[in-house]
């Protein structure tokens, strides 16, 4: 089984049954919806379609947060180097003369001489003057300023502004429609993550924190501890910090997140040229390869699958490149050239169990790992050690099981089996159910990890190895 997950953004070209089936067949693991585009009715319809066509695929809804964007434009202005482009905070403009933005105070926060970037830094302007609510910009290169594109002002800090009303509305929408993950933008503190989690009102949706500015880097440890998963949004990160350190920042975020066992999505322009071209550049192939080798759990496609001319082939290319990188990584792990280990000594039972899982998987011919877990902790921490064996995460919570599909090398399986607090009988029942479904075979040698006799603070305290054929014989399993 391929281990690296692929996140596909669903847009106009893939919002149909045929395209979704093709994406899933090519390797889509998670379906992403960009809350900055489309209205809530559109998103509701897409979620319903996803649940009907690919019900096992978790849904990630990226909510806009504090990001500054152009609004929907009837006219998207094209300009040459040196031309004047006018941004405005005044409503009622369509882009033909002025381009409105969604931050009402922006004209009060910028000054002549400031640099403004747009569309992930691909467009650069300098502020000539500010007249009333109009910001006059000089273009430093040719381009087109399109609808709903991000606007970055490096001199403007959005830190500490809290959760927007739009965020509140989107979280309520996500809860109503059973979304698995929500992505929150410009996360700069654990307090920010916890404020959104409070809005969620429970375990769902799970939170993906997007690290895309200096505040996110400065407070990375506390953010990673507080969140469920991390996304490296390289577009905004490169323009909010500096481009020359982008690859180094990516490696640092991956290192910290893996140390905490949190899955990481690497995003932005992974196969950007395939929006129009049928084949990738060598640099894009190298980018995906290095992201996998450095420890990402998932790589994300944005415009490639939302509006691109080669959506399915983009997924297939990413799958092939990631698989090749995984094969090399596993060879390095097997012969000792690379180790996925904690730098500190184990300080808890779960940490020691993680080490034991990694050791057993490399010492015995284990074919599959089964993590019996309600919330996903055992599956997530096992995945963080990047074993070569597929991980089967078994839960009696359907949403939890679906969410495991974001983890490296994991497949979530939902079972209708009560999990006992006073025995481990449910573990055997789960194994039998996996065997009945054909997920486990008679010739498998499995490693099982679970939580036995749970109480507060207990996690992942049980390890077993079994030859499935022995279980079938000794427990008289029948299909």
Secondary structure as the mmCIF struct_conf table of DSSP 4:
data_model
#
loop_
_struct_conf.conf_type_id
_struct_conf.id
_struct_conf.beg_label_comp_id
_struct_conf.beg_label_asym_id
_struct_conf.beg_label_seq_id
_struct_conf.end_label_comp_id
_struct_conf.end_label_asym_id
_struct_conf.end_label_seq_id
BEND BEND1 UNK A 4 UNK A 4
STRN STRN1 UNK A 5 UNK A 9
TURN_TY1_P TURN_TY1_P1 UNK A 12 UNK A 14
BEND BEND2 UNK A 16 UNK A 16
HELX_RH_AL_P HELX_RH_AL_P1 UNK A 17 UNK A 26
TURN_TY1_P TURN_TY1_P2 UNK A 27 UNK A 27
STRN STRN2 UNK A 30 UNK A 34
TURN_TY1_P TURN_TY1_P3 UNK A 35 UNK A 36
BEND BEND3 UNK A 37 UNK A 38
HELX_RH_AL_P HELX_RH_AL_P2 UNK A 40 UNK A 53
TURN_TY1_P TURN_TY1_P4 UNK A 55 UNK A 56
BEND BEND4 UNK A 57 UNK A 57
STRN STRN3 UNK A 58 UNK A 62
TURN_TY1_P TURN_TY1_P5 UNK A 65 UNK A 66
STRN STRN4 UNK A 68 UNK A 69
STRN STRN5 UNK A 70 UNK A 70
BEND BEND5 UNK A 74 UNK A 75
STRN STRN6 UNK A 78 UNK A 79
TURN_TY1_P TURN_TY1_P6 UNK A 81 UNK A 82
STRN STRN7 UNK A 84 UNK A 88
BEND BEND6 UNK A 89 UNK A 89
BEND BEND7 UNK A 91 UNK A 92
BEND BEND8 UNK A 95 UNK A 97
STRN STRN8 UNK A 99 UNK A 100
STRN STRN9 UNK A 101 UNK A 101
BEND BEND9 UNK A 102 UNK A 102
TURN_TY1_P TURN_TY1_P7 UNK A 104 UNK A 105
HELX_RH_AL_P HELX_RH_AL_P3 UNK A 106 UNK A 109
TURN_TY1_P TURN_TY1_P8 UNK A 112 UNK A 113
STRN STRN10 UNK A 115 UNK A 118
TURN_TY1_P TURN_TY1_P9 UNK A 119 UNK A 122
STRN STRN11 UNK A 123 UNK A 131
TURN_TY1_P TURN_TY1_P10 UNK A 132 UNK A 133
STRN STRN12 UNK A 134 UNK A 139
BEND BEND10 UNK A 140 UNK A 141
STRN STRN13 UNK A 143 UNK A 144
TURN_TY1_P TURN_TY1_P11 UNK A 147 UNK A 148
STRN STRN14 UNK A 150 UNK A 152
TURN_TY1_P TURN_TY1_P12 UNK A 154 UNK A 155
TURN_TY1_P TURN_TY1_P13 UNK A 159 UNK A 160
HELX_RH_AL_P HELX_RH_AL_P4 UNK A 165 UNK A 176
TURN_TY1_P TURN_TY1_P14 UNK A 177 UNK A 178
BEND BEND11 UNK A 180 UNK A 180
STRN STRN15 UNK A 181 UNK A 184
BEND BEND12 UNK A 185 UNK A 186
BEND BEND13 UNK A 189 UNK A 189
HELX_RH_AL_P HELX_RH_AL_P5 UNK A 190 UNK A 200
TURN_TY1_P TURN_TY1_P15 UNK A 201 UNK A 201
BEND BEND14 UNK A 202 UNK A 203
BEND BEND15 UNK A 205 UNK A 205
STRN STRN16 UNK A 206 UNK A 211
BEND BEND16 UNK A 213 UNK A 213
HELX_RH_AL_P HELX_RH_AL_P6 UNK A 214 UNK A 218
TURN_TY1_P TURN_TY1_P16 UNK A 219 UNK A 219
HELX_RH_AL_P HELX_RH_AL_P7 UNK A 220 UNK A 226
BEND BEND17 UNK A 228 UNK A 228
STRN STRN17 UNK A 229 UNK A 233
HELX_RH_AL_P HELX_RH_AL_P8 UNK A 234 UNK A 240
BEND BEND18 UNK A 241 UNK A 241
HELX_RH_3T_P HELX_RH_3T_P1 UNK A 243 UNK A 245
HELX_RH_AL_P HELX_RH_AL_P9 UNK A 246 UNK A 259
TURN_TY1_P TURN_TY1_P17 UNK A 260 UNK A 261
STRN STRN18 UNK A 263 UNK A 267
BEND BEND19 UNK A 268 UNK A 269
TURN_TY1_P TURN_TY1_P18 UNK A 270 UNK A 271
HELX_RH_3T_P HELX_RH_3T_P2 UNK A 272 UNK A 275
TURN_TY1_P TURN_TY1_P19 UNK A 276 UNK A 276
BEND BEND20 UNK A 278 UNK A 279
HELX_RH_AL_P HELX_RH_AL_P10 UNK A 282 UNK A 294
TURN_TY1_P TURN_TY1_P20 UNK A 295 UNK A 295
BEND BEND21 UNK A 297 UNK A 297
STRN STRN19 UNK A 298 UNK A 301
BEND BEND22 UNK A 302 UNK A 302
HELX_RH_AL_P HELX_RH_AL_P11 UNK A 303 UNK A 306
TURN_TY1_P TURN_TY1_P21 UNK A 307 UNK A 307
TURN_TY1_P TURN_TY1_P22 UNK A 309 UNK A 310
HELX_RH_AL_P HELX_RH_AL_P12 UNK A 311 UNK A 334
TURN_TY1_P TURN_TY1_P23 UNK A 335 UNK A 336
BEND BEND23 UNK A 337 UNK A 338
BEND BEND24 UNK A 343 UNK A 344
HELX_LH_PP_P HELX_LH_PP_P1 UNK A 345 UNK A 346
BEND BEND25 UNK A 348 UNK A 348
HELX_RH_AL_P HELX_RH_AL_P13 UNK A 349 UNK A 363
BEND BEND26 UNK A 364 UNK A 364
STRN STRN20 UNK A 368 UNK A 372
BEND BEND27 UNK A 374 UNK A 376
HELX_RH_AL_P HELX_RH_AL_P14 UNK A 377 UNK A 384
TURN_TY1_P TURN_TY1_P24 UNK A 385 UNK A 386
BEND BEND28 UNK A 388 UNK A 389
STRN STRN21 UNK A 390 UNK A 395
BEND BEND29 UNK A 396 UNK A 396
HELX_RH_AL_P HELX_RH_AL_P15 UNK A 398 UNK A 403
HELX_RH_3T_P HELX_RH_3T_P3 UNK A 404 UNK A 406
BEND BEND30 UNK A 407 UNK A 407
TURN_TY1_P TURN_TY1_P25 UNK A 408 UNK A 409
STRN STRN22 UNK A 410 UNK A 414
HELX_LH_PP_P HELX_LH_PP_P2 UNK A 418 UNK A 420
BEND BEND31 UNK A 421 UNK A 422
BEND BEND32 UNK A 424 UNK A 424
HELX_RH_AL_P HELX_RH_AL_P16 UNK A 425 UNK A 436
TURN_TY1_P TURN_TY1_P26 UNK A 437 UNK A 438
BEND BEND33 UNK A 439 UNK A 440
TURN_TY1_P TURN_TY1_P27 UNK A 442 UNK A 443
STRN STRN23 UNK A 445 UNK A 450
BEND BEND34 UNK A 453 UNK A 453
TURN_TY1_P TURN_TY1_P28 UNK A 456 UNK A 457
BEND BEND35 UNK A 460 UNK A 460
STRN STRN24 UNK A 462 UNK A 467
HELX_RH_AL_P HELX_RH_AL_P17 UNK A 468 UNK A 474
TURN_TY1_P TURN_TY1_P29 UNK A 475 UNK A 476
#
